[in-house]
Amino acid sequence: MRVLVREDGRDVADEALIALVAEALSAPADHVRLGRRCPQCGATDHGRPVVVAPIDGRRVHVSVGRTLGRVAVAVGSSGPLGVDIERVDPERFAGVATVAQHHDEPDAGSLHLLAARWVQKEAILKATGWGLTEDPAGLDLTSHRTSPFAVTATRNGLAVRVWVVELGVGTQYAAAVAVVGETPPRVTLLS
């Protein structure tokens, strides 16, 4: 799996996704077509990004995360994935702990740790396709210390194993990628 973090701007995410998909499939970039698909209703006018048609029968999974000034895109073939990035800013995270903290999780203790926990939860919810229709406080990340780590996310009796990888993007941002699967993913961070 490859993750690219760049300064955000017009069309940066789509261009980066196309380039990474083309590289992953050893295909010309003009053969890659992106679209949207909602994991909840199946509509194609909204939802997460998808590669519209497989190239030579091969599929890849893609995800995009945005925050003020940065975009993160992820492309991989091992399983559904999600990426999230957030600017570590006290105003952005005011009240986040009260809505996103699992009852067994200790207080984050610092803004950066709170931001890290939030992007991990967002990445998990993107990878599962549940998004914020699922309460992030339902995910318990207490016992996880080193990256990558596995989490079992449960919804309506369905248990999903998800691997979470923290991305080293400096102190002003927190970022993570999550992949549904049984084995930890190999992640290459590009900038």
C-alpha positions in Angstrom: 0.0 0.0 0.0 1.2 3.5 -0.8 0.1 6.7 1.0 0.9 10.1 -0.4 0.6 13.3 1.7 0.7 16.6 -0.1 -0.2 20.2 0.3 -3.9 20.4 -0.6 -5.1 22.3 -3.6 -7.4 22.1 -6.6 -7.6 18.6 -8.0 -4.5 17.4 -6.0 -6.4 14.4 -4.5 -7.7 13.1 -7.8 -4.4 13.6 -9.6 -2.5 11.8 -6.9 -5.0 8.9 -6.7 -4.9 8.4 -10.5 -1.1 8.4 -10.5 -0.9 6.0 -7.6 -3.5 3.6 -9.1 -1.7 3.7 -12.4 1.6 2.9 -10.7 0.1 0.1 -8.6 -1.4 -1.5 -11.7 1.4 -0.7 -14.1 -1.1 1.0 -16.3 -1.3 4.3 -18.1 -2.8 7.0 -16.0 -5.3 7.8 -18.8 -6.8 4.3 -18.3 -7.7 5.0 -14.6 -11.3 6.3 -14.0 -12.4 7.5 -10.6 -15.9 7.8 -9.3 -17.8 7.8 -6.1 -19.9 5.1 -4.4 -21.8 5.4 -1.1 -21.2 2.3 1.0 -24.6 2.9 2.7 -26.9 3.3 -0.2 -24.8 2.4 -3.3 -25.4 5.7 -5.0 -22.6 7.0 -7.3 -23.2 10.7 -6.9 -21.7 10.8 -3.5 -19.7 8.7 -1.1 -16.1 7.5 -1.0 -13.8 7.5 -4.1 -13.5 4.3 -6.1 -11.8 3.1 -9.2 -14.7 2.8 -11.5 -13.5 -0.2 -13.6 -10.8 -2.7 -12.9 -7.8 -2.6 -15.2 -7.0 -6.0 -16.6 -9.4 -7.5 -14.0 -7.3 -6.1 -11.1 -9.0 -4.0 -8.5 -7.5 -1.6 -6.0 -8.9 0.2 -3.0 -8.5 3.9 -2.6 -9.2 6.5 0.1 -8.8 10.3 0.6 -8.5 12.4 3.8 -8.3 16.2 3.9 -7.6 18.8 6.4 -6.7 22.5 6.4 -3.6 22.6 4.1 -3.1 18.9 3.5 -4.5 16.0 1.6 -3.7 12.3 2.1 -4.5 9.6 -0.5 -4.0 5.9 -0.1 -4.0 3.1 -2.7 -3.7 -0.6 -1.9 -4.9 -4.0 -3.0 -4.9 -6.0 0.2 -8.4 -4.9 1.3 -10.7 -2.0 1.9 -8.8 0.9 3.3 -9.3 4.3 4.9 -7.0 7.2 5.4 -7.5 10.3 7.6 -5.4 13.4 8.3 -6.1 16.3 10.7 -4.3 19.5 11.6 -3.5 19.4 15.3 -5.3 22.5 16.4 -7.0 23.1 19.7 -10.1 24.7 18.1 -10.6 21.8 15.8 -10.5 19.3 18.7 -12.6 21.2 21.2 -15.1 18.7 22.5 -13.9 15.8 20.4 -13.0 13.7 23.4 -16.5 13.9 24.8 -18.1 12.5 21.6 -15.3 10.1 20.4 -13.8 8.6 23.6 -14.7 5.0 24.4 -15.7 4.5 28.0 -12.6 2.2 28.6 -10.2 4.7 27.0 -8.1 6.9 29.3 -8.0 10.6 28.6 -5.7 11.2 25.7 -3.6 13.5 27.9 -2.5 15.8 25.1 -3.9 17.4 22.0 -1.6 15.4 19.7 -2.6 12.1 21.3 -6.3 13.0 21.0 -5.8 13.9 17.3 -3.9 10.7 16.7 -6.7 8.7 18.3 -9.3 10.6 16.2 -7.6 10.0 12.9 -7.2 6.3 13.8 -10.9 6.0 14.4 -11.8 7.9 11.3 -9.5 5.7 9.2 -11.1 2.5 10.7 -14.7 3.8 10.0 -13.7 4.7 6.4 -12.0 1.3 5.9 -15.1 -0.6 7.1 -17.4 1.6 5.0 -19.4 2.6 8.0 -18.2 6.2 8.2 -19.7 8.4 10.8 -23.0 6.5 10.7 -21.2 4.5 13.4 -20.4 6.2 16.7 -16.6 6.6 17.0 -16.9 6.2 20.8 -17.8 2.6 20.1 -14.2 1.9 19.0 -11.9 1.1 21.9 -8.2 1.9 21.1 -6.9 1.6 24.7 -4.6 -1.4 24.4 -3.0 -0.3 21.2 0.5 1.1 21.5 2.7 0.4 18.5 1.9 0.7 14.9 0.7 -1.3 13.1 -2.0 -2.7 15.4 -5.1 -4.7 14.9 -8.6 -3.7 16.0 -11.8 -5.7 15.9 -14.6 -3.4 14.9 -18.1 -4.7 15.6 -21.4 -3.5 14.1 -24.7 -5.3 14.3 -23.0 -8.5 15.4 -20.5 -8.3 12.4 -16.9 -8.4 13.6 -14.3 -6.9 11.2 -10.5 -7.1 11.7 -8.8 -3.8 10.8 -5.1 -3.0 10.9 -4.2 0.6 11.8 -0.9 2.2 10.8 0.1 5.6 12.2 1.7 7.9 9.6 4.6 10.1 10.5 3.5 13.5 9.1 5.2 15.9 11.5 3.9 17.6 14.7 1.3 19.9 13.1 -0.7 17.0 11.7 -1.9 13.6 12.7 -2.6 10.9 10.1 -3.4 7.2 10.0 -4.4 4.5 7.5 -6.5 1.5 8.2 -6.9 -1.7 6.2 -9.5 -4.5 6.5 -7.7 -7.8 6.6 -6.0 -10.6 8.5 -2.4 -9.5 8.1 -0.7 -6.2 8.8 -0.2 -4.1 5.7 3.1 -2.9 4.4 2.7 0.9 4.0 5.0 3.2 2.1 4.6 6.9 2.9 5.3 9.3 0.1 5.5 13.0 0.2 
